[in-house]
Structure formats: structure tokens, C-alpha cells
Amino acid sequence: MVSREPVVLSWSGGKDSALALARLRADPRVEVAGLLTTVTAGYDRVSIHGVRRALLHAQAEALALPLQEVTLAPESSNEAYDAALADALGELRARMPRVERLAFGDIFLEDVRQYREDRVAALGFGAIFPLWGESTRELAREVFASGITARLVCVDTQVLSAEFAGRRYDAALLQELPAGIDPCGERGEFHTFVSAGPGFRHPVPCSVGEVVLRAERFAFCDLVPAES
């Protein structure tokens, strides 16, 4: 019997990460060994998505996967990010010496893929992209069909109304998206948080809090941990 390759998934906490996780877990050649997430110190939240760190840890617990954090200062430079990533992957290698590749949920942005491949290659890791090149409309339908429960937690108000922040990511929302908005928000139009889905031993309980505009552009919906 051939042993399965252990990989660590770059985990934003959103629907694309959850779908990539489901794909990886369905692959008999792969074993998901853990999650890797960037968090912003001080704010104590997932970088870019703005989700509370407590909810990130609740996701990892529900998925029964160890979590490795990349800790950034607010408004970090590229050099600071590279240093933080090197530290985190150094810790990861010490904990999981058999892991040689990281997985990412990116779909079609070539520059993003190249950036990720270059960054992790410089640190001695390969990269895999289980969703790469697929139709984002079909992937959105797969999210719905798979039972993934997600809400929009960050909206770029330059392209999408702030009223979408906090809404459930479902077929009804997809129909309301303006023309030109990618169904998966692949160009950064929006980001999501997943509270249930394939591989979750139980839902992550949370409630919708206030919506706050940051940098006069991004509408963040605060999700508040709730008692299960």
C-alpha cells in the first residue's frame, strides 16, 4: 500500500478554501495534514478577511486539523510578509517534516499563482492548486450542492454594494451580483467565512454583527462567536 502524501492547505476560512479541502480529502493520493492561515497581530483577526481569530480556531477544531499561523503586523511590507512566512514554514517543517507541498484554493489569477509558487519554492516547498482552471460559476454551484455554509465577511465597495456584507453566500445572492462580478469573488470583490460543510464535525456557531467600512473602501461584517 502506497502512503498518502501529506499536504498543508493555505486556509483563509472562506468557501474556496473549504472546497479545496473537500477536493483534497477526496483524493486518495493526498492526506491533509494541517492548515496555514495568515493573521494580523493587534487586530487578532484573519488577514484581509477580518474574521476573528477565535472563529478561525473554531474552524480548525471542527475540522480536526492542526493550525499553523503566519503572524503579520498591520500594514506589513512584502519583506515583512516573507519573513513571517519563512518563520511559520520553518515551524511547520519542524512539526511535520514529511510535508513538501502546500495547497491553495486559487482558481484563475496567473499572477497570484506565480507569486505563491515563487514564495513557497524559495522556502523549499512545492504548491498545488486543486481548483485551478475550473469555471467559477460551476464551482459556486458545487459550493451550494456540497452543503458549505458561508457568509460574505468583506466586500470591496468599489465594485459591490456594502449591503452584500453579512449576507449568506447562496444561489439567490449569486443571481443578484452585478454584471462583471466573479461568482466566486476571485478578483477580490468579496470574501467569505465558512461555518459548516464537508469535513466539519459540527457547525461553527456565530452571529452577524455590525458592518464597518475600512480604508473608505472595504465593508467588513463582524461575525461574533456564539455559544453552541
NORTAJO-V83809 format. One line per field, one symbol per residue. ss: DSSP state (~ for helix, > for strand, _ for the rest). Layout:
# NORTAJO-V83809
ss: ???
This chain:
# NORTAJO-V83809
ss: ____>>>>>>____~~~~~~~~~~~~___>>>>>>>>>>>____>>_____>~~~~~~~~~~~__>>>>>>>_____~~~~~~~~~~~~~~~~~~_____>>>______~~~~~~~~~~~~____>>>_______~~~~~~~~~~~__>>>>>>>>_____~~~___>__~~~~~~_____________>>>>>>>_________>>>>>>>>>___>>>>>>>>___
